[in-house]
Amino acid sequence: MNATFPVWSERFDGGSASEEATLFKQLASCMTIVQERNQAAAEAACPMRTLHAKIVAGITIARLDVDADLPEAYRSLYIQPGASIPALIRFSNASGVPQADTLADMRGIAVRLFPPEAPAHDLLMTNFPASHARNAKQFVDFAVIASGDKTTMMERLLERFGPAETQRMLTNIQTGMRPCPTLAGEHFWSRGAYLWGKQPVRYAIHPVLEPGSAPSEPLGPDGLFDDLARRLDQGDLRFRLGVQPFVSEELTPIEDASVPWTQEASPSVEIATLVLPQQDLHSETSRAGHALVQSLAFNPWNSPAEFRPLGNLNRARGVVYGTSAAHWVTSAPQAST
């Protein structure tokens, strides 16, 4: 029996996909300014990722185990009941300038799935449920201002966005940036909508911690890696993957990435488990895997059409991330990230 889903649509800046694509190219050029400023601030010899510059851990031994009782509405392509899909993972600090794990920051996880007989599929998430920016233009304008002269930043934010939007965005960022005692205990959200088969969803993962595995403060600048290494030396780490289905444009907007999809509006449906098996992150094999992961360019548009990104900010990421990667992928290895 075929499921019936709510009617949904996307709205393009400029009235068409082609007009919006032209704008995205301009925004990508603006983000290279941010990338160059971050490189200068880090005193790096070559370009880095514009955001999420510091890799905390790169793990090549992981998998996504799909639930055996996966509901029909969430079955598509290789996401099928009982499927086990190999994966690799990049944990990161969100700042565009590498900094110590002890400092307040947002954190990210990039999961690359390797489904059978299909291209790789990237799932990107951050440990705060909604973006500070409503759309791509707002995101880029904010980033350009924030990466500039700090003494005039507030003045320029107010001039560009006005008091209400400036306060809203700053509150979002200040709330999201916080110390993180352990990545094993973090929740991560997609923050934007994605097609999942025939319906839009937002997805997220939440940790499954064993009793007695309470987080502890990182002891040094690479404390988050040390914590993960200790935990994985003792046993598996698991995160449950859930999806929130689109309900309506009012309650679960596709184009405005700053609006959280609440559990009241769209209860999450758990569908799979992300498993990091017990392993030695200090081994030669793991170190080689870490280096491999750091060399990869992740992009939400690394996905089949059935799982494509939705919404203005997500549509822009394909172009913006690609432009950023074109600078750092061809550069010399980054010793600091």
C-alpha positions as CSV (number, residue, x, y, z in Angstrom):
1,M,0.0,0.0,0.0
2,N,1.5,3.3,-1.1
3,A,1.8,6.0,1.6
4,T,0.3,9.4,1.1
5,F,2.6,12.4,2.0
6,P,1.8,16.1,2.6
7,V,2.2,18.3,-0.5
8,W,5.5,20.2,-0.4
9,S,7.5,22.5,-2.8
10,E,10.7,24.5,-3.0
11,R,11.0,28.2,-3.8
12,F,13.9,29.5,-5.7
13,D,15.6,32.9,-5.3
14,G,15.1,35.0,-8.4
15,G,12.1,32.9,-9.4
16,S,13.9,30.0,-11.0
17,A,16.6,27.4,-10.4
18,S,18.9,29.0,-13.0
19,E,18.6,32.5,-11.5
20,E,19.3,31.1,-8.0
21,A,22.3,29.2,-9.3
22,T,23.8,32.5,-10.6
23,L,23.4,34.0,-7.1
24,F,25.0,30.9,-5.5
25,K,28.1,31.4,-7.7
26,Q,28.4,34.9,-6.3
27,L,28.0,33.7,-2.8
28,A,30.7,31.1,-3.3
29,S,33.1,33.8,-4.4
30,C,32.3,35.7,-1.2
31,M,33.0,32.6,0.9
32,T,36.5,32.4,-0.6
33,I,37.1,35.7,1.2
34,V,36.2,34.1,4.4
35,Q,38.4,31.1,3.6
36,E,41.4,33.4,2.9
37,R,40.8,35.4,6.1
38,N,40.7,32.1,8.1
39,Q,43.9,31.0,6.5
40,A,45.6,34.2,7.6
41,A,44.2,34.1,11.1
42,A,45.5,30.5,11.5
43,E,48.8,31.5,9.9
44,A,48.4,28.5,7.7
45,A,50.7,27.9,4.8
46,C,47.9,26.9,2.5
47,P,44.1,27.1,2.3
48,M,42.0,25.1,4.8
49,R,38.3,24.1,4.8
50,T,36.3,27.3,5.2
51,L,34.4,25.9,8.1
52,H,35.0,22.8,10.3
53,A,38.7,23.2,9.7
54,K,40.0,21.0,12.6
55,I,39.4,17.3,12.3
56,V,38.9,15.8,15.7
57,A,38.9,12.2,14.5
58,G,38.8,10.4,11.2
59,I,37.4,6.9,11.5
60,T,37.2,4.5,8.5
61,I,35.7,1.5,10.4
62,A,32.0,2.2,10.9
63,R,28.7,1.2,9.6
64,L,25.0,2.1,9.5
65,D,22.7,-0.7,10.6
66,V,19.1,-0.2,9.3
67,D,16.4,-1.4,11.6
68,A,14.8,-4.7,10.7
69,D,11.3,-3.1,11.2
70,L,12.0,0.0,9.1
71,P,8.6,1.6,8.3
72,E,7.6,1.4,4.6
73,A,7.6,5.2,4.4
74,Y,11.4,5.5,5.0
75,R,12.5,2.7,2.6
76,S,14.3,3.9,-0.4
77,L,17.1,2.5,-2.6
78,Y,19.7,0.9,-0.1
79,I,17.9,2.1,3.0
80,Q,16.0,-1.2,3.5
81,P,15.1,-3.3,6.5
82,G,18.2,-5.1,8.0
83,A,20.7,-3.5,5.6
84,S,24.2,-2.9,7.0
85,I,26.1,-0.2,5.1
86,P,29.8,0.5,5.5
87,A,30.7,4.0,6.5
88,L,33.5,6.4,7.5
89,I,33.2,9.3,9.8
90,R,34.8,12.8,10.3
91,F,34.3,14.5,13.6
92,S,35.2,18.1,13.6
93,N,35.2,21.4,15.4
94,A,33.1,23.9,13.5
95,S,35.4,26.9,13.6
96,G,37.1,28.0,10.4
97,V,40.3,28.5,12.4
98,P,41.6,25.3,14.1
99,Q,41.6,25.7,17.9
100,A,41.9,23.6,21.1
101,D,39.1,21.2,21.9
102,T,38.7,22.8,25.3
103,L,37.3,26.0,23.8
104,A,33.6,26.7,23.2
105,D,32.6,25.8,19.7
106,M,30.1,23.8,17.7
107,R,31.0,20.3,16.6
108,G,30.2,18.4,13.5
109,I,30.0,14.9,12.1
110,A,30.2,13.9,8.5
111,V,29.2,10.4,7.7
112,R,30.0,8.9,4.3
113,L,28.0,5.8,3.5
114,F,29.3,3.2,0.9
115,P,26.1,1.4,-0.2
116,P,26.5,-1.6,-2.5
117,E,26.6,-0.9,-6.2
118,A,25.9,2.8,-5.6
119,P,28.0,6.0,-5.3
120,A,29.0,7.2,-1.8
121,H,26.4,9.1,0.2
122,D,27.3,11.9,2.6
123,L,25.3,12.8,5.7
124,L,26.4,16.0,7.4
125,M,25.3,17.1,10.9
126,T,26.1,19.7,13.5
127,N,25.4,19.6,17.3
128,F,22.7,22.4,17.2
129,P,19.3,21.8,15.8
130,A,18.9,24.9,13.5
131,S,21.1,27.3,11.6
132,H,21.5,30.9,12.6
133,A,20.9,31.8,9.0
134,R,17.5,31.6,7.3
135,N,19.0,31.2,3.8
136,A,22.3,31.2,1.9
137,K,22.6,34.9,1.4
138,Q,22.1,35.6,5.1
139,F,24.7,32.9,6.0
140,V,27.3,34.2,3.7
141,D,26.8,37.9,4.6
142,F,27.1,37.0,8.2
143,A,30.2,35.0,7.6
144,V,31.9,37.7,5.7
145,I,31.2,40.3,8.4
146,A,32.2,38.0,11.2
147,S,35.5,37.1,9.6
148,G,36.4,40.8,9.2
149,D,37.3,43.6,11.6
150,K,36.0,42.5,15.1
151,T,36.0,46.1,16.4
152,T,33.3,47.1,13.9
153,M,31.5,43.7,13.6
154,M,28.4,44.6,15.6
155,E,28.0,47.9,13.8
156,R,28.2,46.1,10.4
157,L,25.8,43.3,11.5
158,L,23.2,45.9,12.6
159,E,23.6,47.8,9.4
160,R,23.1,44.7,7.3
161,F,20.5,42.8,9.2
162,G,18.8,45.2,11.7
163,P,18.5,44.8,15.4
164,A,16.0,41.9,15.6
165,E,17.8,39.6,13.1
166,T,21.2,40.4,14.4
167,Q,20.1,39.5,18.0
168,R,18.4,36.3,16.8
169,M,21.5,35.1,14.9
170,L,23.9,36.0,17.7
171,T,21.7,34.2,20.3
172,N,21.6,31.1,18.1
173,I,25.4,31.0,17.7
174,Q,26.2,31.9,21.3
175,T,23.8,29.1,22.5
176,G,25.3,26.6,20.1
177,M,29.0,27.4,20.9
178,R,29.8,25.6,24.1
179,P,32.4,23.4,25.7
180,C,32.0,19.7,24.7
181,P,33.1,17.1,27.2
182,T,32.8,14.2,24.8
183,L,31.6,13.7,21.3
184,A,30.2,10.3,22.3
185,G,27.5,12.1,24.2
186,E,26.5,14.7,21.6
187,H,23.3,15.0,19.6
188,F,23.8,16.0,15.9
189,W,21.2,17.4,13.5
190,S,21.0,17.9,9.7
191,R,19.7,21.4,10.4
192,G,18.1,21.5,6.9
193,A,15.6,19.4,4.9
194,Y,16.4,16.5,2.7
195,L,14.4,14.3,0.4
196,W,14.1,10.8,1.8
197,G,12.5,8.7,-0.8
198,K,9.3,10.7,-1.6
199,Q,9.1,13.0,1.4
200,P,11.2,15.8,2.9
201,V,12.7,15.1,6.3
202,R,15.3,16.4,8.7
203,Y,17.5,13.8,10.2
204,A,19.5,13.6,13.4
205,I,21.5,11.2,15.5
206,H,21.6,10.8,19.3
207,P,24.1,8.9,21.4
208,V,23.5,5.5,23.0
209,L,25.9,5.6,26.0
210,E,26.4,2.6,28.2
211,P,25.9,2.9,32.0
212,G,29.0,4.3,33.7
213,S,30.2,6.1,30.5
214,A,29.7,9.6,31.8
215,P,31.6,12.3,29.9
216,S,34.8,13.9,31.3
217,E,36.3,17.2,30.5
218,P,39.0,17.0,27.7
219,L,42.4,17.3,29.3
220,G,44.2,19.0,26.5
221,P,43.9,20.7,23.1
222,D,43.1,17.3,21.5
223,G,41.1,16.0,24.4
224,L,38.1,15.1,22.3
225,F,40.2,12.7,20.2
226,D,41.7,11.3,23.4
227,D,38.3,10.7,24.8
228,L,37.0,8.9,21.7
229,A,40.2,6.8,21.6
230,R,39.7,5.7,25.2
231,R,36.0,4.8,24.6
232,L,36.6,2.9,21.4
233,D,39.5,1.0,23.0
234,Q,36.9,-0.2,25.6
235,G,34.0,-1.0,23.3
236,D,31.6,0.1,20.5
237,L,30.1,3.5,20.3
238,R,26.5,3.8,18.9
239,F,24.2,6.6,17.7
240,R,20.6,6.2,16.8
241,L,19.5,7.8,13.5
242,G,16.1,9.3,13.4
243,V,14.1,11.3,10.8
244,Q,11.4,13.9,11.2
245,P,8.9,13.9,8.3
246,F,7.7,17.1,6.7
247,V,4.3,18.2,8.1
248,S,3.5,21.6,6.7
249,E,5.4,24.7,5.5
250,E,4.3,26.5,8.7
251,L,5.4,23.9,11.2
252,T,8.3,22.3,9.3
253,P,9.6,24.9,6.7
254,I,11.9,23.7,4.0
255,E,13.3,27.1,2.9
256,D,13.9,28.7,6.3
257,A,16.8,26.7,7.9
258,S,16.7,28.8,11.1
259,V,13.4,27.3,12.3
260,P,13.8,24.1,14.3
261,W,11.5,21.2,13.5
262,T,10.2,20.5,16.9
263,Q,9.3,17.1,18.3
264,E,5.8,18.4,18.9
265,A,5.3,19.3,15.3
266,S,7.1,16.2,13.8
267,P,8.0,13.4,16.2
268,S,11.3,11.7,15.2
269,V,11.1,8.2,13.9
270,E,14.2,6.1,14.7
271,I,15.3,4.0,11.7
272,A,18.9,2.9,12.1
273,T,22.0,2.7,14.3
274,L,25.4,4.3,13.4
275,V,28.0,1.9,14.9
276,L,31.6,2.7,15.6
277,P,33.1,-0.7,16.4
278,Q,35.7,-1.2,19.1
279,Q,39.1,-0.2,17.6
280,D,42.5,1.3,18.4
281,L,42.6,4.8,17.1
282,H,46.3,5.0,17.9
283,S,47.2,2.1,15.6
284,E,49.0,2.6,12.3
285,T,45.9,1.5,10.4
286,S,43.7,4.0,12.2
287,R,46.2,6.8,11.7
288,A,46.2,6.1,8.0
289,G,42.4,6.1,8.0
290,H,42.5,9.5,9.9
291,A,44.7,10.9,7.1
292,L,42.5,9.5,4.4
293,V,39.3,11.0,6.0
294,Q,41.0,14.4,6.3
295,S,41.8,14.4,2.6
296,L,38.1,13.9,1.6
297,A,35.8,16.7,0.6
298,F,32.3,16.1,2.1
299,N,29.2,17.7,0.5
300,P,25.5,17.1,1.1
301,W,25.1,16.9,-2.6
302,N,27.1,13.7,-2.6
303,S,23.8,11.8,-2.6
304,P,21.4,10.2,-5.0
305,A,18.4,12.1,-6.2
306,E,16.2,10.2,-3.8
307,F,18.1,11.8,-0.9
308,R,19.0,15.2,-2.3
309,P,19.2,18.3,-0.2
310,L,16.2,20.7,-0.1
311,G,15.9,24.4,0.7
312,N,17.8,27.5,-0.2
313,L,20.7,27.1,2.2
314,N,21.1,23.4,1.3
315,R,21.0,24.1,-2.4
316,A,23.8,26.6,-2.1
317,R,26.0,24.2,-0.2
318,G,26.7,22.2,-3.3
319,V,28.3,25.2,-5.1
320,V,29.9,26.8,-2.0
321,Y,31.4,23.6,-0.6
322,G,32.7,22.7,-4.0
323,T,34.4,26.0,-4.5
324,S,36.0,25.8,-1.0
325,A,37.2,22.3,-1.7
326,A,38.7,23.3,-5.0
327,H,41.1,25.5,-3.0
328,W,42.1,23.2,-0.2
329,V,42.0,19.8,-1.8
330,T,44.8,20.8,-4.3
331,S,46.9,22.4,-1.6
332,A,49.7,20.8,0.5
333,P,48.7,18.7,3.5
334,Q,47.6,20.7,6.5
335,A,49.7,19.7,9.4
336,S,47.4,21.6,11.9
337,T,44.1,19.9,10.9
